[in-house]
Amino acid sequence: MKSLLAKNIVNKKVKFKKGDLVKVLSGSDKNKTGEIIAIIHKTSKVIVKGINLKVKHKRPQQEGETGQITKFEAPIHSSNVMLFSQKNNISSRFSVIIDDEGQKVRKLKKTGEIIK
């Protein structure tokens, strides 16, 4: 157990799903919105499309080749994003409720909108 604590590995459940529309709450991309494209459960981080862009320089590997500059989305901690409603243009926490068919669905607390 000590080795897990030393490496700062957090195994908390990420409450978002791939494809969710989220708003960034802090950082250089504050108040921007984007779609979650990947979730890293081991570190409780998410990758959001178009958010937290980083630049990587790649050297040429062979003679005659040119170097490249690539942009990619870096992970952001899941506590720094919140579900976003495009209809009402508002971010909100959510609760899990059981609908008429007996399935669990997520409902935004501020607006009451159902998230599929």
Contacts in CASP RR format, 6 or more apart in sequence:
PFRMAT RR
TARGET T0000
AUTHOR 0000-0000-0000
METHOD contacts of the structure
MODEL  1
MKSLLAKNIVNKKVKFKKGDLVKVLSGSDKNKTGEIIAIIHKTSKVIVKG
INLKVKHKRPQQEGETGQITKFEAPIHSSNVMLFSQKNNISSRFSVIIDD
EGQKVRKLKKTGEIIK
9 42 0 8 1.000
9 43 0 8 1.000
10 43 0 8 1.000
10 44 0 8 1.000
11 41 0 8 1.000
11 42 0 8 1.000
12 44 0 8 1.000
13 41 0 8 1.000
14 39 0 8 1.000
14 41 0 8 1.000
14 44 0 8 1.000
14 46 0 8 1.000
14 78 0 8 1.000
15 78 0 8 1.000
15 94 0 8 1.000
16 22 0 8 1.000
16 36 0 8 1.000
16 39 0 8 1.000
16 46 0 8 1.000
16 78 0 8 1.000
16 81 0 8 1.000
16 83 0 8 1.000
17 36 0 8 1.000
17 39 0 8 1.000
18 36 0 8 1.000
18 37 0 8 1.000
18 38 0 8 1.000
18 39 0 8 1.000
19 35 0 8 1.000
19 36 0 8 1.000
19 37 0 8 1.000
20 35 0 8 1.000
20 36 0 8 1.000
20 83 0 8 1.000
20 115 0 8 1.000
21 33 0 8 1.000
21 34 0 8 1.000
21 35 0 8 1.000
21 83 0 8 1.000
21 84 0 8 1.000
21 86 0 8 1.000
22 33 0 8 1.000
22 34 0 8 1.000
22 35 0 8 1.000
22 36 0 8 1.000
22 46 0 8 1.000
22 48 0 8 1.000
22 81 0 8 1.000
22 82 0 8 1.000
22 83 0 8 1.000
22 84 0 8 1.000
22 91 0 8 1.000
23 31 0 8 1.000
23 32 0 8 1.000
23 33 0 8 1.000
23 34 0 8 1.000
23 81 0 8 1.000
23 82 0 8 1.000
23 83 0 8 1.000
23 84 0 8 1.000
23 91 0 8 1.000
24 30 0 8 1.000
24 31 0 8 1.000
24 32 0 8 1.000
24 33 0 8 1.000
24 48 0 8 1.000
24 51 0 8 1.000
24 76 0 8 1.000
24 80 0 8 1.000
24 81 0 8 1.000
25 80 0 8 1.000
25 81 0 8 1.000
25 82 0 8 1.000
25 91 0 8 1.000
26 80 0 8 1.000
27 80 0 8 1.000
28 52 0 8 1.000
29 51 0 8 1.000
29 52 0 8 1.000
29 76 0 8 1.000
32 50 0 8 1.000
32 51 0 8 1.000
33 84 0 8 1.000
34 48 0 8 1.000
34 49 0 8 1.000
34 50 0 8 1.000
34 51 0 8 1.000
34 84 0 8 1.000
35 48 0 8 1.000
35 49 0 8 1.000
36 46 0 8 1.000
36 47 0 8 1.000
36 48 0 8 1.000
36 49 0 8 1.000
36 81 0 8 1.000
37 47 0 8 1.000
37 48 0 8 1.000
37 49 0 8 1.000
37 73 0 8 1.000
38 46 0 8 1.000
38 47 0 8 1.000
39 45 0 8 1.000
39 46 0 8 1.000
39 47 0 8 1.000
39 78 0 8 1.000
40 46 0 8 1.000
40 47 0 8 1.000
40 75 0 8 1.000
43 75 0 8 1.000
44 77 0 8 1.000
44 78 0 8 1.000
44 79 0 8 1.000
45 75 0 8 1.000
45 76 0 8 1.000
45 77 0 8 1.000
45 78 0 8 1.000
46 75 0 8 1.000
46 76 0 8 1.000
46 77 0 8 1.000
46 78 0 8 1.000
46 81 0 8 1.000
47 73 0 8 1.000
47 74 0 8 1.000
47 75 0 8 1.000
47 76 0 8 1.000
48 73 0 8 1.000
48 76 0 8 1.000
48 81 0 8 1.000
49 73 0 8 1.000
50 73 0 8 1.000
51 73 0 8 1.000
51 76 0 8 1.000
52 73 0 8 1.000
52 74 0 8 1.000
52 75 0 8 1.000
52 76 0 8 1.000
53 71 0 8 1.000
53 72 0 8 1.000
53 73 0 8 1.000
53 74 0 8 1.000
54 71 0 8 1.000
54 72 0 8 1.000
54 73 0 8 1.000
54 74 0 8 1.000
55 69 0 8 1.000
55 70 0 8 1.000
55 71 0 8 1.000
56 69 0 8 1.000
56 70 0 8 1.000
56 71 0 8 1.000
56 72 0 8 1.000
57 67 0 8 1.000
57 68 0 8 1.000
57 69 0 8 1.000
58 67 0 8 1.000
58 68 0 8 1.000
58 69 0 8 1.000
58 70 0 8 1.000
59 67 0 8 1.000
60 66 0 8 1.000
60 67 0 8 1.000
82 91 0 8 1.000
82 92 0 8 1.000
82 93 0 8 1.000
83 91 0 8 1.000
83 92 0 8 1.000
83 93 0 8 1.000
83 94 0 8 1.000
83 106 0 8 1.000
83 108 0 8 1.000
83 115 0 8 1.000
84 90 0 8 1.000
84 91 0 8 1.000
84 92 0 8 1.000
85 91 0 8 1.000
85 92 0 8 1.000
85 108 0 8 1.000
85 110 0 8 1.000
85 111 0 8 1.000
85 113 0 8 1.000
87 111 0 8 1.000
87 113 0 8 1.000
88 110 0 8 1.000
88 111 0 8 1.000
88 113 0 8 1.000
90 110 0 8 1.000
90 111 0 8 1.000
92 108 0 8 1.000
92 109 0 8 1.000
92 110 0 8 1.000
92 111 0 8 1.000
93 108 0 8 1.000
93 109 0 8 1.000
93 110 0 8 1.000
94 106 0 8 1.000
94 107 0 8 1.000
94 108 0 8 1.000
94 109 0 8 1.000
94 115 0 8 1.000
95 106 0 8 1.000
95 107 0 8 1.000
95 109 0 8 1.000
96 104 0 8 1.000
96 105 0 8 1.000
96 106 0 8 1.000
96 107 0 8 1.000
97 104 0 8 1.000
97 105 0 8 1.000
97 106 0 8 1.000
97 107 0 8 1.000
98 104 0 8 1.000
98 105 0 8 1.000
99 105 0 8 1.000
99 114 0 8 1.000
105 114 0 8 1.000
105 115 0 8 1.000
105 116 0 8 1.000
106 114 0 8 1.000
106 115 0 8 1.000
107 113 0 8 1.000
107 114 0 8 1.000
107 115 0 8 1.000
108 115 0 8 1.000
END
